[in-house]
């Protein structure tokens, strides 16, 4: 029996409030302070696109440079000198292209979903410095956050050893970025996402909250109501740890029609969680429910997913994906007026990352001939302000999934 937690998404037709829109929020700049108008404290799309969401020192130095007539041709690269793990998953390029499109710049980058390593440039921008200086804050924000989520999702998929993993963590972040969180997690390899504002194409997944069980007189009333009332496309996955022992509730939920039981036991009450899962599996089997699956969620770490993957059938992961450490990208000048030029601690010259036989990689200055047969990883994305590519979420996801087996041995 194949375990599935995924069900269809509702049609957008007739549902204008399905996803939060922030583009209509007006931003009023007064001196150095941006006033954000609207019900919720969010920065609008227009403010980001216009470079108004930036670190103040960029505005100040651009004003000084404009006064002095300084606006050199530069090349800047985005790199991470260290990563939370040996490798990361590059994500967020789609937002960067939308941000920089229309500016007089050239942009080259690795495709979304690419695996990258410390000190490899993932993105390169060339143009006159003043023309894009104020956008550095947003560029790094787009890439650092999305790449962190995608990288954590891929790590979690590896930890699960082939078991389904679902993104349940959008509630751990501001709702305005729910679509970004779920997109990055999907690219990273999760099998579905919980938030209804996930981009189209991502299967929606969910079970039931404890509050649902508590609103009915008895647990059986809630389980049977769900079994009878949820849509036919909704898997009957029922929470089995609200009031009683997990094994007791699991068997009772199975009798009400559960196809899987979800264990979301609070960490303070877990004790030996593996022993609990094994006991639930035993009691389901001996009571005639061998096909009822076990779904784990609730503050799961990567280590816990790896530890339970042989006794659980699927995992819902929240903060370990959505609240993952960001990738600490930096954006630095590497060429000035066409010549190698860098600050202390950075490597000068525009570079290319090449991948050769058996996945061997090397980073070289653009002026240096590549190894024979090696494939360049950074490709043109914007030329003179014109977008050349539109990253597709499914292509990025497939790029990650195609590398999973090889990444499993890299730590």
C-alpha positions in Angstrom: 0.0 0.0 0.0 1.5 3.4 -1.0 1.3 6.0 1.6 0.0 9.4 0.5 -0.8 12.5 2.4 -1.5 14.7 -0.7 -4.9 15.9 -1.9 -6.0 18.3 -4.6 -5.9 22.0 -4.3 -9.0 24.2 -4.6 -9.6 26.1 -7.8 -8.7 29.7 -7.8 -11.9 30.5 -9.7 -14.3 32.3 -7.4 -11.7 32.4 -4.6 -10.0 35.8 -4.8 -8.9 35.7 -1.2 -7.0 32.4 -1.6 -3.6 34.0 -1.5 -2.4 37.1 0.2 -1.4 40.0 -2.2 1.0 42.6 -1.0 1.6 44.6 -4.2 -1.0 47.2 -3.4 0.6 48.4 -0.2 1.9 51.9 -0.6 5.3 52.9 0.7 5.9 56.6 1.6 9.5 57.6 2.0 10.1 60.5 4.4 13.7 61.4 4.9 15.4 58.1 5.7 12.3 56.3 7.1 9.9 54.2 5.1 6.3 54.3 6.2 4.5 51.1 5.5 0.8 51.5 5.1 -1.7 48.6 5.4 -3.3 46.3 7.9 -0.1 44.2 8.3 3.5 45.2 8.7 4.9 44.2 5.4 7.0 45.8 2.6 5.1 46.1 -0.7 6.4 44.6 -4.0 6.8 48.1 -5.5 9.1 49.2 -2.7 11.3 46.2 -3.2 11.3 46.6 -7.0 12.2 50.3 -6.7 15.1 49.6 -4.4 13.4 51.3 -1.4 13.8 48.2 0.8 17.6 48.5 1.4 20.2 49.1 4.0 20.5 52.8 4.7 24.2 52.9 4.0 23.6 52.1 0.3 21.4 55.1 -0.1 23.9 57.4 1.6 26.9 56.3 -0.4 25.0 56.4 -3.6 24.1 60.0 -2.9 27.8 60.8 -2.2 29.0 59.0 -5.4 26.4 60.8 -7.5 27.6 64.1 -6.1 31.2 63.2 -7.1 30.3 61.7 -10.4 31.6 58.3 -9.4 29.9 55.3 -11.1 32.5 52.7 -12.2 31.9 49.5 -14.1 32.1 46.6 -11.7 31.5 42.9 -11.5 30.2 41.5 -8.2 29.8 37.9 -7.2 27.6 36.2 -4.7 29.4 33.5 -2.7 29.2 31.8 0.7 32.5 31.1 2.4 30.9 28.7 4.9 27.7 26.6 4.9 25.7 24.9 7.6 26.5 21.6 5.8 29.1 20.6 3.2 26.9 21.7 0.3 23.8 23.8 -0.3 20.9 24.0 -2.8 20.7 27.3 -4.8 17.2 28.9 -4.7 15.6 32.3 -5.1 17.0 33.1 -8.5 13.5 33.7 -9.9 13.0 36.7 -7.5 16.4 38.1 -8.3 15.6 38.1 -12.0 12.3 39.8 -11.4 14.1 42.4 -9.3 16.9 43.2 -11.7 15.0 43.0 -14.9 14.9 46.4 -16.6 18.1 47.6 -15.0 21.2 48.2 -17.2 23.0 45.1 -15.9 24.2 41.6 -17.0 23.5 38.7 -14.7 24.9 35.1 -14.8 23.9 32.5 -12.3 23.7 28.8 -11.6 20.3 27.4 -12.4 17.9 27.1 -9.5 18.2 23.7 -7.8 21.9 23.5 -8.4 24.2 22.1 -5.7 26.9 24.5 -4.7 29.8 24.4 -2.3 31.7 27.0 -0.2 33.5 29.8 -2.1 31.8 28.9 -5.4 30.1 32.0 -7.0 26.4 31.2 -7.6 25.5 34.5 -9.2 27.5 37.3 -11.0 26.3 40.9 -11.7 28.0 43.3 -14.1 27.1 46.9 -14.5 27.7 50.4 -13.2 27.8 50.2 -9.4 25.3 53.0 -8.7 22.8 51.5 -11.0 22.2 48.4 -8.8 23.9 49.2 -5.4 20.7 49.6 -3.5 19.4 46.2 -4.6 22.1 44.2 -2.8 20.0 43.9 0.4 17.0 42.4 -1.5 19.3 40.2 -3.7 20.9 38.6 -0.7 17.6 38.4 1.1 16.0 36.5 -1.7 18.9 34.1 -2.1 20.0 33.5 1.5 16.5 32.6 2.8 15.2 30.5 -0.1 18.5 28.6 -0.4 18.5 27.9 3.3 15.0 26.4 3.1 15.7 24.4 0.0 19.0 23.1 1.4 17.2 22.0 4.6 14.4 20.3 2.7 16.9 18.3 0.6 18.8 17.2 3.8 15.5 16.1 5.3 14.6 14.1 2.2 18.0 12.3 2.5 17.4 11.7 6.2 14.0 10.1 5.5 15.6 7.5 3.3 12.8 7.4 0.7 9.9 8.0 3.1 7.6 10.9 2.2 8.4 14.3 3.8 5.9 17.1 3.9 6.5 20.8 4.6 4.4 21.8 7.6 6.4 24.8 8.7 5.0 27.9 7.0 3.4 28.8 10.4 6.9 29.3 11.7 7.5 32.3 9.3 5.6 35.5 8.5 2.5 34.6 6.4 3.6 37.1 3.7 6.4 34.8 2.6 4.4 31.5 2.8 4.6 31.0 -1.0 8.4 31.4 -1.0 8.8 29.0 1.9 6.7 26.3 0.2 8.3 26.8 -3.2 11.8 26.5 -1.8 10.8 23.4 0.2 9.3 21.8 -2.9 12.4 22.6 -4.9 14.4 21.0 -2.1 12.4 17.8 -2.6 9.5 17.6 -0.1 6.5 15.6 -1.3 3.9 18.2 -0.5 3.2 21.4 1.5 0.5 22.4 4.0 0.0 26.1 3.2 -2.9 27.0 0.9 -0.9 29.8 -0.6 1.8 27.4 -2.0 2.4 28.0 -5.7 0.3 26.1 -8.1 1.7 22.7 -8.9 2.7 21.9 -5.3 0.4 19.2 -3.8 -1.3 20.3 -0.6 -1.0 18.1 2.4 -2.4 18.1 5.9 -4.0 16.0 8.7 -6.0 17.4 11.6 -5.2 19.6 14.6 -5.7 18.6 18.2 -8.3 21.4 18.5 -10.5 19.5 16.0 -10.5 16.4 18.2 -11.2 18.5 21.3 -14.3 20.2 19.8 -16.2 16.9 19.7 -17.6 15.1 22.8 -15.5 12.0 22.2 -12.5 11.2 20.0 -14.6 8.7 18.1 -17.0 11.5 17.2 -14.3 13.6 15.7 -12.6 10.7 13.8 -15.9 9.4 12.4 -17.0 12.9 11.4 -13.7 13.4 9.5 -14.0 10.0 7.9 -17.5 10.7 6.7 -17.3 14.4 6.0 -13.9 15.2 4.4 -13.8 15.2 0.6 -13.1 11.9 -1.2 -9.7 13.1 -2.2 -8.6 13.7 1.4 -6.6 10.9 3.0 -8.1 9.7 6.3 -5.1 10.5 8.5 -6.2 10.8 12.1 -4.5 12.3 15.1 -4.0 9.6 17.8 -2.4 11.2 20.9 -4.9 13.8 22.2 -6.0 12.4 25.6 -5.1 8.8 25.9 -2.2 6.4 25.3 -1.1 6.5 21.7 -1.6 2.8 21.1 -5.1 3.0 22.4 -6.1 6.0 20.3 -4.4 4.6 17.2 -6.5 1.4 17.3 -9.7 3.3 18.0 -9.0 5.7 15.2 -8.3 2.8 12.8 -11.7 1.4 13.8 -13.2 4.7 12.6 -11.7 4.4 9.2 -8.2 5.9 9.5 -5.8 5.0 6.7 -3.0 6.4 8.8 -2.6 7.7 12.4 -0.6 10.8 13.1 1.5 11.0 16.2 2.3 14.6 17.3 3.1 13.9 20.9 4.5 16.9 22.7 8.2 16.6 23.3 7.7 16.9 27.1 5.7 13.7 27.0 7.5 11.6 24.4 9.9 9.6 26.5 11.2 7.0 24.1 9.5 8.0 20.9 10.8 5.0 19.0 9.4 2.6 21.5 6.0 4.4 21.3 6.0 4.1 17.5 7.0 0.4 17.6 4.2 -0.2 20.1 1.6 1.6 18.0 2.7 -0.5 15.0 2.4 -3.7 17.0 -1.0 -3.0 18.3 -2.3 -1.9 14.9 -1.1 -5.1 13.4 -2.4 -7.5 16.0 -5.8 -5.8 16.0 -6.2 -6.3 12.3 -5.0 -3.0 10.9 -1.7 -3.8 9.2 -2.4 -1.4 6.3 -2.9 1.6 8.6 0.3 3.8 8.3 2.1 5.8 10.9 2.7 9.5 10.3 5.1 11.5 12.6 5.2 15.3 13.1 5.8 17.8 15.8 9.2 19.5 16.1 11.1 16.8 14.3 14.8 17.3 13.7 16.8 15.8 10.9 18.4 13.3 13.3 15.0 12.2 14.5 13.7 11.6 11.0 16.8 9.5 10.3 16.2 7.6 13.5 12.6 6.8 12.9 12.5 6.2 9.2 12.5 2.4 9.6 9.4 2.5 11.9 7.4 5.5 10.5 5.8 5.7 7.1 6.0 9.5 6.6 7.0 12.8 8.3 5.6 16.3 8.6 8.5 18.7 9.2 8.0 22.2 10.4 10.7 24.5 11.7 13.6 22.3 10.7 12.8 23.3 7.1 10.9 26.6 7.3 13.1 28.0 10.0 16.3 26.6 8.7 19.6 28.5 9.0 19.9 30.9 6.1 22.8 30.6 3.7 25.3 33.3 4.6 25.8 34.7 1.1 27.9 37.8 0.6 28.1 40.0 -2.5 31.5 41.4 -3.3 33.3 43.3 -6.1 35.7 41.1 -8.0 36.4 43.3 -11.0 36.7 47.1 -11.4 36.7 48.6 -14.9 37.4 45.2 -16.4 40.4 44.3 -14.2 40.6 41.9 -11.2 39.9 43.8 -8.0 38.8 42.6 -4.6 38.9 43.5 -0.9 41.0 41.7 1.5 40.0 38.1 2.0 38.1 37.8 -1.3 39.3 36.3 -4.6 39.5 38.8 -7.4 38.5 38.2 -11.0 35.1 37.1 -12.5 34.9 33.3 -12.2 33.2 30.3 -13.6 32.4 27.0 -11.9 33.0 23.9 -14.0 31.8 20.4 -13.4 33.7 17.6 -15.0 33.8 13.8 -15.1 32.4 12.1 -12.0 31.1 15.4 -10.6 34.5 16.9 -10.0 34.3 20.7 -9.8 36.7 23.5 -10.2 36.4 27.3 -10.0 38.5 29.3 -12.4 38.9 32.9 -13.6 36.8 33.5 -16.8 40.0 34.2 -18.7 41.4 30.7 -17.9 40.6 27.9 -20.3 38.3 25.3 -18.7 39.3 21.6 -18.3 38.5 19.5 -21.3 34.9 18.3 -21.3 34.0 20.3 -18.2 30.5 22.0 -18.2 30.2 25.6 -17.0 27.5 26.0 -14.4 26.9 29.8 -14.4 24.8 30.8 -17.4 23.4 34.1 -18.7 20.1 35.2 -17.0 19.9 38.9 -17.9 21.6 40.8 -20.7 21.5 44.6 -20.8 18.4 44.4 -18.5 16.5 41.9 -20.6 15.6 38.6 -18.9 16.9 35.6 -20.9 15.4 32.9 -18.6 12.5 32.4 -16.3 13.4 29.7 -13.8 10.7 27.0 -13.5 10.0 25.4 -10.2 9.6 21.9 -11.5 12.9 22.1 -13.4 14.7 23.2 -10.3 13.1 20.4 -8.3 14.1 17.8 -10.8 17.6 19.1 -10.7 17.7 18.4 -7.0 16.0 15.0 -7.1 18.4 13.8 -9.8 21.3 14.5 -7.4 19.9 12.8 -4.3 21.6 9.5 -4.7 25.0 11.1 -5.2 24.5 13.6 -2.3 23.7 10.8 0.2 27.4 9.9 0.3 28.7 13.4 0.7 27.7 14.0 4.3 
